[in-house]
C-alpha cells in the first residue's frame, strides 16, 4: 500500500517537474524571440509553443505592445516628414520677400523710370517687405495651433 502511495507521489512530482521545465524552456524561447524582435525590428509576432493560456495571453500582450510601438514610430516618421516639408516652405517664404524688395529698389535707383514706375516700385517694395512679418506671424500661429 505504501508502495503505491510513494509511486503516486513520485509520479506527481515527475509530472510537476516536467511541466516546470517545459514552462521554463518555453519562457526562455519567448525571451530569445523578444530579444531578436527588439534587435532587428520586423513584423514578426511572438508565438507560444505550448497550450498554456497564461503564456498565450502574455504573448498577445507583448505583440500588442510591439504593434503599438510600430504605429507610434510610423506616426513619428510621418510627423517628421511633415515638419521637414513645412520647414522647406517656411525657408522659401522667408527668403523670397527681401530679394523681391531689393529688386524693385534697384530698378527705382537705376533711373529712367516713368512717373507711374516711380510710384509703383516703392509701393511694391514696401508691400513685399511688409509681408515678411505677416509670414512669420502666420507660421508661428500655425505652429502653435498644430502643437495644440
Phi, psi and omega in degrees: 000313178296330179295317178294321178295317180295318178295320177297316179294319179295319177296317178298317178297319179297319178296314180298314180295320178298314179298321179299311182292324176295318178296316179298319178297317180294319177297320177296319178296317179296320179296318179295320178296320178297318179297320179294318179296317181292321182288326184226086185303124177220186176268019181292149178247145176283128181245162180245132182264004179236175180265019181285115182296329180293321178291323177297318178296319179298314180298318179297318179296319179294317178298321177297319177298316179297319178296318178297320179296317178298319179297315179297321178297315180297318178296319179295320178295320178295318179294321179295318178297318178297321179294320178297317179295320179296318180295322178296319178295316179298316180300315178297313182297325181280335181274339187286312185299315183300312179296325179296314178299316180297323179299315179292323178293324177293320176299318180294319182288332183294340179080177179074023182267154175284163177301326178294319178293323179300329177271324186287315185299313178297324180295318179294316179299317180296313180296320179294314178295325179290341179286338182299309177299325178295318178300314181297312179300317180298318179294317178296321179295317179297317179297320179296318180293321179294327180287341177092000000 
